[in-house]
Amino acid sequence: MTGVMTAARMVLSLAAVVAVLGVCVWALRRGSLRLSALAPRGSISVETATSLGDRRSLAIVRVEGRRLLVGLTPAAVSFIADLAAEAPTDQPAK
């Protein structure tokens, strides 16, 4: 009888672990669980990125207080421009 109880406990434990892993994978794919929030923040961050199609994109990257426009392809990362700081958005344009 104890062998049956041990086997049942082992099967239930395995099912619980698989269920927890499944929920974690689902949350990561959905985007509600972000591991990057736990990582230490570096001095490099991507502000925005826009796809240009065919695995090419443009991105605005902040590096040590500077904003850079870079072009990304499967084979290279190219510097395009050093962008000025953003203008305040609550003031009307002149």
Beta strands, then each sheet from edge to edge (+ up, - down):
strand 1: 44-53
strand 2: 56-63
strand 3: 66-72
strand 4: 77-83
sheet 1: 1+ 2- 3+ 4-
end
